[in-house]
């Protein structure tokens, strides 16, 4: 009898143990199924504007001192030919450097006219339309005034050449035939002097590499500047 009671007691205890294990297992599964709350700090940060940069507007009328990296000339260049230059010094706005010395400035030849034989002085001009700040990969479109050079006039020199021809002709005519010869010689000499002028072109003009120019912004431009 005592043996039977012992067996029954052991069976009851084993059943209770099995129920406890099952309950623990269910509780564990229930806990695992619940989603874990994630705080906002753990989430990936939203995209933000690039830090360390800000925008500055360079006003119209600002002067840009440049040095030519490409030489151009009235007799050697052609319209639309590419021209390159760089800033000769920093450009400062409200006490802050917004364009560093050496920044690239690019443009094209807008006029290349040779000197004429009869009239018309040589002229060469360029206009710059893009700007690339030094150390930055961004390129900005700019609108600037055209800059160029015109050859000096030669009217005084031409008059001297014609006059010299006339005087020389008069001298030769006088030696050959007196006053009448002098008159003929003057006409002939003048004609010879004129022929020399008509067959000779005037001076050409150049903007050589290394030439210093000053551009003027016709419109404002907004650039990114490192803080």
Phi, psi and omega in degrees: 000314178300323180295321179293320178297321180297318180294318179297319180297320179293323180294317179298317181297320180294320178297318179296322180294319180296323178294322179295319180295319180296318180298318180297321180295316179298317180298320180295317179295321180296320180294321182292332183283338182286134177292146179269126181292136179249128180287156180300330181292335181278343182287157179296134182293148179288153180297136181235156176302151182301126182280156175088006180229151173212165184259142178227135179262124176270119187288157174298146182094348179296136180269136179244103178284125183232163174236131182291131172259347178237127177276142177228157182208153182297331183256356185240340184260168177227154180298140182078004175292138181292142180228138182235145178207177177215157180294134181280337178204171181297148172254124187245134177234121181053042176081002181244135177286118181253338176225123183276151173306136181098351177302140185279137175233127184233152180195205182219161173285129179256343178203137175212091185248123178287157176291140180275162178281324182263309179207165180102114180270151180294147181209141175222139181215152179224154175226132181259134187230358176223151182223131177236106180301145180296133178081006180234142181273358182275143177241135182246141173278134179230158176238116183235163174287145177289146178233147181189186180221148178240138180295148179293154179291155181237019184300317181296317179296317178300318180296321178295320179295317178294315179298319180297321178295319180294316180297317179296320178295321179296319180297315180294318180297320181294321180293328183276314188217034175069212184297317180298319179293326179296318180296316179294319181296323179297315179298315181294317181295320179297318180297321180294318179297318179298319180299322179296317181295315183294336182266001183242126177286155176285186182288144173269169182225149184222155166242091187287164173301132183096352179294140180264128179229165175233120177266158176231126179292128178272338179223151178293157178222136179256124182238156174273134182232137180289133182287000000 
